[in-house]
Amino acid sequence: MGAMEPVPVEEIPEESLSEHAPRVRALVIRRLEALYELTQTQIHLAEEKGRPVDPRWAELGLRITREVSSQYRLAKPSGVVDDPDALPVPLDVIHDQLRELETKLSGGDAARSAA
C-alpha cells in the first residue's frame, strides 16, 4: 500500500453542511479504512517474522474500529432519534392523537357500561 496522497480540501459553507455530510463521511471512512489496513499489515509482518506485535498497532486498530463504529452510529439502537424535532410527526400531534384515542376508548367503555 502506498503513501496516502493529500486530498485538496474544499471549503463547505455552513448552510450546506448537511448536504455534504454523506460525501465527507465516506471520505473519513475511506481514510480510516486505509489506516486500519496499515495496522493489520504491521501486525501480520510482525507475526511472519516471529516478532512480538507492537501493542501500539493493536491499540491504533482498536481506536480506528471504535471511530468507524461511531461514524455508523452502531452504539445506538436503531430507530432512536436524538432530536425530537427530527421526528417525522411532531410530538404535539402525537399527543393530540393519543388524547383522541384515549377519549374514544374511555367513551367506548362508558357506552358499554350504560348498556
Sequence and secondary structure as in RCSB ss.txt:
>XXXX:A:sequence
MGAMEPVPVEEIPEESLSEHAPRVRALVIRRLEALYELTQTQIHLAEEKGRPVDPRWAELGLRITREVSSQYRLA
KPSGVVDDPDALPVPLDVIHDQLRELETKLSGGDAARSAA
>XXXX:A:secstr
             GGGHHHHHHHHHHHHHHHHHHHHHHHHHHHHHHHHTT    HHHHHHHHHHHHHHHHHTTTT
S TT  S GGGSSS HHHHHHHHHHHHHHHHHHHHHHHH 
